[in-house]
Amino acid sequence: PSSTPDEHVIDYPDGARIAYNHATGALTAIGIQTATVQAAVSVTLDTPRTHVTGELEVDGLLTYKAGMQGTGGDGASAVIDGSVTVTGDVVAGGISLTGHTHDEHDGGATGAPK
């Protein structure tokens, strides 16, 4: 049941609908409760952009290769329960962890951390 001949639609009794529009190349699955993709070796999402609207939970190691950026929501922008190891510098509020100094009581400055 589709309003266009370019679209193949399957409606299920529980309200789920899977539709593929071969003119636009759009695949849509709506009204489902859960979805599982299980593969013996790997799954590849080959797209310029992937958008996740809810929480994303990763049970295994999270590896990224092109940097990471984000913005905070409510509360802290990032919370990590455990140790963090960084091989480069950490800069917070414009202050380098490895290159910052402190003022001495006599007006001089301490050396950078060792």
N, C-alpha and C positions, 0 to 999 in steps of 0.2 A: 504493500500500500504506500505508494509514493506519488507526489504531485508532479514529478518530472520523469521522463523516460531515461534520463541519464543516471538515475539512482536506483540501486538495488537495495531493498529494505527487508529485514526480517524482524517481525514483532513477536514477542514471546508473551505467554499468558500472565506473567508476573509484572508486566509493564516495561521490561527491558526491550531495547531496540538497537539493532546494529544496522547501519546504513553505509553504503559505499557509493559515492558519486564519481563515475568514471570520467566525466567531463572536467571536474575540478581536481580529482585525485584525493578527495577528502574521505577519510574513514572515521565514522563516529559511532561510539558505543555509549548509550545513556540508559539510565534506570537500572543499572546493575548494582549489586551489593558488594561484591569483591571481584578481583581479577587476579589471576595467577599466570605467570609465564615461567615455565620450568624448562631449563635447558641443561643438557649434560656437560657442555663445554663453556659456552658464553652467550651473552646477549649483547648486541650492539645497537645503540640508538645513534644513527648517523644523520644528524640534523644540525643546522647552524645554531639552533637555540632550543633548549628544553625548559619548559615552565612547569613548576610544581606549585600548586595552590595551597596545599596543606603541609603538615609536618613531613619531613623525610627522615626515616630511621635506617641506619646502615648497621648491620650486625657484624660485618667483616671489616677489614682494613679499608679506610677511605684514602685513596691516592688521587692527587690532582697534579697536572703537569704544566698548567699555564697560569699559575698564580691563583689568588683567591681574594675576593672583595665582597663587602656586604654592608648593610646598614642595620642598625639596631631597631628593635621594636620596643615593647615594654620591658623595662628592667635592663639588665646588662646585654651588650651586643653579642658577647661570647662568654660562655661558661664552660670550663674544662675541668672535669673531676679527675685529677691525676697530674702527673708530671708533664712538663713541656720542655722539649729540647730544641733549641734553635741554633743553627750553625752560623748564622749571620747576626747582625745587630738587631736589636729591638728598639724602636723609637715610639715613645708615648708622649703625646702633647708636645712634640717637637724636641724632646730630650732623648739623646742616645743613651742606651744602657751601657754600652762599652766605651763611649767617649766622653761621658759627662764628668764634670768635676764638682767639687763642693768648696764653698768659701771657708777658709781657715779663720780662726779667732783673731789672728793678727792682720787680717786683710788680704792675705795671699790665697791661692787656690790649691787644692789637693791635686794630685795627678789623677789620670784616668784609672778606672778599675783594672785590676790585673786578674 
